[in-house]
C-alpha cells in the first residue's frame, strides 16, 4: 500500500533506505528546474471573501516547474517509462475547504499539476496516493516520489488533482488512515478546488475526469468513482477508472494474507500498527493500547503515528513481526475480527460493489507482497456481480511499487485512447 516501497526483492528494511534515492533524484530535478520569477507571475489572487462551502479554494501556492527533459529524467530515474511525456509541468499546492471525519468544517491541501503545453482546456485526472505516515510525504509538500504520479499524467497533457487527504500535507490534525469516506470527501472537494484554480490560471477544465490511484489510492479511486456516478458529480463527468494495486478486500484478502505469508513481515507490521492506531481514533477497537499491543510497544506506538515520524523511524521502534507486536489475544482477534474491529475493516470494503457506467481496468501484480493480487480479483468479482467486466491486468512478478512502474504508463496510454 505504501508509495515509498521501492524494491521488495531487497531486504524490506533496506528498501526503505533505497526509496530515499528516488526522493533524492526528484529533489535534485526540482531544484534544477525551479524558476522563481515564473512562480511569482503565476500566483493567482484568491479573494478573502471567496466561497465558504466545501471545495472552496482558499490559497494557491506554486511549488514546482519542470521542463519536458526534467520530467523524463525524473521518471526514468524512478524506473518508470517516459514514453508518454509530451510536456513539462507546473504544480501548485491548493488549500481548500472540506469536512473532517465527523462532518465538521476543516481544511485540506492537495497538488494541482498542469502541463506547460497542449490544449488550453484540459481533461482532469483524479489521482489518489498510497499509504504515507509523515505529513510531508504528501503530494503537495514532498519534493520526492509523491509527485511522480501527478507528473506522469500531467506531462501527458492533462490536469491532475492529487489530494493530500486529511491530516497530511498542510492540513490540520492527524491522518485518519484507511478511512475511505473522509478520503473520498477530501478527493471530491479537491476536484472543485482544482477547477477554480485552473480557471484562474487560464487553463480551464473540460469537466471530464479520469480516475486513478495507487495502493490505498486504488481503493479511494473506486469509491470516488461511485460518488461521481451517483449524484455527487458537481458538474464533472467520470470517463474511466484505472486503479493500481488497491486493497479492495481487507476482510477477505488483505487480513488473511497477513497470516498466510502473502504479505511480507515488514509491510504487515507497518500496515497493521498504522491501521489500528488510526482506526481506534474513529472506532472503539481498544480502550488502552495494552489491550492490543505488547509491552513496551504499547507505551510508544500511538505517538509514532502523529504525522511527524517517518516510515523508517516507525519501523525502527517496532518488532520484526505482527505476532511480536500484538498481544496473543489480539493477534487471534485480528485473524478472526469481530465487534468494532470488524466494523472498521468492513467500513473500508465494498468500494467495488457498484455498477460503473464507464470502463474499468484493474492493474495489479502477482509478485506484490504488500497488496496481494487477490484484492483485484475480489474487486473484479464484485463488479461482475453488477454486470461489469473489469479485467485484472497482471503486471507480473514485480513488487508493490513495480505495479505502478509498469501499470502507471499503461493507464496513461489507455486514457489517451479513450479521449480520442
Secondary structure, DSSP 8 states (H G I E B T S, - for coil): -BTT---TTS-HHHHHHHHHHHHHHHHHHHHHH--HHHHHHH-----TT---STT-EEEEEEEEEE-HHHHHHHHHHTT---TT--S-EEEEEEEEEEE-TTS-EEEEEEEEEEESSS-SSEEEEEEE--B--SGGGSTTT-SSGGGHHHHHHHTTT-EEEEE--TTSTT-SS---TT-HHHHHHHHHHHHHHHHHHHHHTT--EEEEEEEEEETHHHHHHHHHHHHHHTT--TT-EEEEEEEES----IIIIIHHHHHHTSS-HHHHHHHHHHHHHHHHTTS-S-SSHHHHB-TTGGGTHHHHTSSSS-HHHHHHTS-SSHHHHB-HHHHHHHHT--HHHHHHHHTT--TT-S--SSEEEEEE-TT-SSS-THHHHHHHHHHHTTT---EEEE--S--HHHHHHHHHHHHHHHHHHHH-
